Amino acid sequence: LTALGTISGEMDEFFRQALPHCNCVIAGATNSGKTTTLMALPLYFERDTRIITIEDSPELMLRRRSGYRDYHNIVALQAKDHENQEKRFDIARLTKVSLRMRPVKVIIGEVRDAHCRQAHESMNTGHSTYFTIHASSAANAAVRVVQLAGDGYNDETVAAQLAATVDLILFQQKLGSRRIVTEVVELVGYEGAKKPVCLPLFGFEQTGLDERGQVAGRHVRRGAISGELAEKLIRALVEPEKVRRWREPPGAEAAGKC
């Protein structure tokens, strides 16, 4: 992903330290590369991590991929349709079942409708959860999760819970023939249930087209993580020096060297 320009080297460093300890949502339109990015996230985990994947159709297939040949604790669950309700296993039911399987990380191919409520429940029970969702921006993803996980009556309660559980939202776009993570934000709260409060961490600045007609631009760091996320990473035994780097505003490290 770094070589293709989907993410930058600096983003890779941040993900390496933060993603194993965060709940993360990957948002974007159809064919924006969300599943490919989701497929790569477990490479940030320790190799003996118990990972449960849940999806409608077999796209992740981590156990078949060479990058995961040393990951021996992956359980793959796939949805099964059946005319008998008792024998039907959709994403929502599989997510509920997975919580009894001693998961450390739960990875859901895509959430929609009732599926989102179960993903939300997975986060609330303390399991690191990662999923994709269709949305038009990082902020819109935060709104859509509330809409899908709520029922119209308790949306503010759901929003408060999401603010306490969802840490990072990645928004990915297809620009020309390239698939690029154009936003990385930290979800820190909601005003009511319809206006998420996000801290921008990374973004993509488009500068035009290169000599091959491809989208040209660069990823830039736009802000610092919150104190709450910093404390969460330190409790997860991430080295304080590394956490301090992401607490500093962009350019502070370079200014210090000068």
N, C-alpha and C positions, 0 to 999 in steps of 0.2 A: 504493500500500500504506500509505503514511503517512496519507493522507487518510481511508482506510477504517479506520484503527486497527489494521491487521495488525501494523505496527511503529511505533515512536515516532520522533520527530525525532532524538532522541539516538542511537537505534539506527541510523538512516539515516546519521548522521555517522560512526559507528564502522564500519559496513559500507563506506562510501565509501573509507575509509582502509585497512581490513584485508582485505576480501574479494578484491580483485584479486590478493592475494599469498598467499592461504590455500587449503588444501584444505577443502572444506565438505560436510557431510552435512545434508540436510533430512529430518527424520523426522516421522511422524504417521500417523494412521489414514486409511482411505479417505475421500475427500471432505473432507479437512481443509484443502485448498488448497495442498498441497506443490508441485504442478506450476506453479501460478500464481506462487508465490514464486520457484521455480527459473527461470521464464521472465523474471523481472525482474532476476535477478542480473547477467547480462551488461551491463546498462546501467551498471554500475559500472566496466566495462573501457574502455580506450582504444578509439576507434572503428576503428582499423586492426588490432586484435588478431585473430589467426587463431583462430577459434572453431569447434570441431567438435561438433555435437550428434548424439546417438545415442538412438534410441527405437524402441519397438515400433510404436506408432501415431502418426500425425502430430498431436501436440498442441502442441509448442513452436512450430514453424513461424516461427522468428524472422525469416526473410527476408521474410515476408509482412506483418509487423507494422510499423505506422507508426513506432514508437519506434526501430526498427532500420534505417530507410531509409538512414542514412549509414554503416551497418556493411557494408562490401563484402567482408569476408573470412570469411564464414560458410559452412561446409560442413555440409550436413544429410545424415545417414545414417539409413536406416530398415531395420529388420529385415525379412527375407524368408524365408518358410517354403517348403520344397520337399521332395518325397519323396526326392530325391537329396541325400545328405549333403554332397556336394561343392558343391552349388548353394545350400545353406541358409546363411543369414547371420543368426544370432541376435545378441542384445546382446553376449554374450561375444566372439564372433568379430569383430563390428564394432569393439568396443573395441580388440582386438588389432590390427586393420587400421588403425585411426585413428592408432596410434602411429607409423606409417610415413608419415603425411601432414603432417608438420611442425606438429603442433598446439601452440598456446600454452595454450589452455584447452580441456578436454574436459568436455562437459556430457552426462550420461546421464539419460534420463528416469526410469528406475527400475531398481534392481538387485535381483536375487533369485537364489538358488542359485549356479551357476557364474559368473553375471554379476559377482558381488561380487568374485571372485578377480581378474577382469580389471580392474575398477575399482581394486582395490588395487594391481595391477601398474602401472597408469597413474600412480598417485601415486608409487610407488617409483621410477619412471623419471624423475621430476622435472617432470611435467606437472601444472599446477594442474587439479584434477578436482573436479567438483561433481555430486552425484547425490541422488536421493530413495530412501527406504527406509521400509517399514512398521514402526512401533514404537510403544510405549505411553509412552515418555518419552525424554529425551535420553540418560540412562544406559542404558536398554534398547536404544537404537539402537547404542550402542558395543558392547554385548554381541552383538547380532544380527550386526553386521558381522564379528566374530570367528567366530561360528558358521557364517556363510555362506562366509567366505573361507578358513577352516581346514578340516581333515579329521578332527578329533578327536584327532590325534596330535601335531600341531605348533601347537596353538592358542596356546601361550604365546609362541612365536616370532612368529606372526602378530600377536598382541596387542602385542608390543614394536615391531614394524614400524608398526602402526597408530598407536601412541602417538607415533611419530616423524614420521608423515606427515599424519594427520588433525589439523587445527587446531581447527575450529569445528563444533559440532553445533547446528542449529536445530530445535526441536521445535514443531510447529504443531498447533493444535486447532480444531475447530469448536465454538464455544460459542453455543448458540442458532442464530441465522442468521449470526453473525459468525465469520470465520476469523482466528485470532490466533496470532502466534508467542509462545508462553507461556514458552519457555526458550531462552536462548542460553548455551552453555557452551563452555569450552575443554577439549579432551581432553588431559591431561598425562601419563597413564600408566595402568597396570593393576596390580592386585594379583593375580598369577596371570593367568588369562585370562578370569575371570568377574566381576571387580569393577573397573570402570573408575574412574579418579580424574579427576574433572572440577572445573574452576573455574567456578562460576556467574558469569556476566557481566551478564545481563539476565533479568528475569522479569516476569510479569504478575500483578498483584494485583486479584482480582475483588472488587468492592464491593457488588454486587447487580444490580438492574435499573433502567434509566432509564425515563423517562415513556412511551416507546414499547414497553416490554417487552423491550428489547434488553439484552444483558449489558453492565454498566458496570464500569469498572475503569481501571487505569493501568499502564503499563510503568514499571518501576523498575530502576535500575542496582544490581547486587548485589555486584559485585566487580571486581577488577583483573586484567588479563592477566598472564601469567607473564613472567619475564625472557627466556625462550627465544623466545616469540612476539614480544616487543618487539624483540629483536635481529634476528629474521627480517624484521620490517617496516622496521627501519632499514637493513638490507642491501638491501632493495628500494627504498631511497631515499625512504621516507616521512619527512617532516620530523620530526626528533627531538622538537620541541615538541609535535607532535600525538600522537606515540607516548607521550610522558611523561604526557599527560592520562589515557590509558587504563591506565597503570601505577599511577596514584594511586588510593587507595580511594575509594569513593563519598562525596561530600560534602567531599572534601579541597579542591577548587577553591573551593567556596563559603566554606569556613572560612578559606581563605587571603585571600579578598576582605574578609572581616569583620576 
